[in-house]
Amino acid sequence: MSLLKSYKTRLFIYSVLLLISITPIVFSTVSNLKNTYGNRELFNIELSRFKNIEDIAAHIDGIYSATHSLPEIDTLAYVKATSDIVKKRFYHGLSEYSLKDNWITYIGGKFFWKHLTAIVDPDDILDYNEGLCSQQTIVFLEILKRKGIKTRSVGLGYKEGPGHFLAEVYYQGKWHLYDVNLEPHWERVINHHESIAYYKKYPDSLFLAYEDIISRTLFDKIMEKVQYGEVNEFPAKNMLLFHRVTKIMTYFIPIFLGILILWTLFKQKVPSKIIQKTASKLKYKEK
């Protein structure tokens, strides 16, 4: 009797855990475009149809090839086309994993560290219309890197804030600065798209591009500190690994629990058959 009770208890626990683990997968995700989008950005909702790097890169190739030849690449022209499209693909906001997308990361973000839910996988970022400076820059860098163009991330300011994240692209023998998130007014700057090292020497020149976007106090603060990423290196490798592993686990856990349930049923069924056979033999001998 105790064995039967133990069997039923295990089966009940496994079933409840299975139900809990698959419930988030069937939750729906609702777009919050109307809540966070302001009309000041270059957002084009038609570009939302591009949901991965391969598709959006193919779209950029089409734009580029209308005036240039492939596979030979005019780096400056291709970077400009990529910058224009990425600016229009996103508006400013945080794209983060929902309960449905990755419930392990979602719970971790709610109870341990809120930044765990911020998406860094380029293809997953493209599932959303909104993106922070780091997220939009990650997509920008990834598109160019896959074309063999030298890039690196540039972090301004401080991790605890204030801070900003943008990119530099190498062509014509030097680095050039691009900001696909804040969308600075480069036309105001005579020497536009120079490196951040150049603008550290001439900050007033760079501020002209940001004058209507951020205050001078904030600009001066984030320009105090500059941190470069390695050339063509993904800027958030550890977080990317964490997100991919936990995403696999969200599907592996239900499968594992399903196997446990089947194994528990099998283990209970085999002893039951042995008991039935033994009982039948005893009855036969009594006769």
Secondary structure, 3 states (H helix, E strand, C coil): CHHHHHHHHHHHHHHHHHHHHHCHHHCCCCCCHHHHCCCCCCCCHHHHHCCCHHHHHHHHHHHHHCCCCCCCCCHHHHHHHHHHHHHHHCEECCCECCCCCCHHHHHHHHHCCHHHHECCCHHHHCCCCEECHHHHHHHHHHHHHHCCCCEEEEEEECCCCCEEEEEEEEECCEEEEECCCCCCCHHHCCCCCCCHHHHHHCHHHHHHHHCCCCCHHHHHHHCCCEEECCCCCCCCHHHHHHHHHHHHHHHHHHHHHHHHHHHHHHHHHHHHHHHHHHHHHHHHHHC
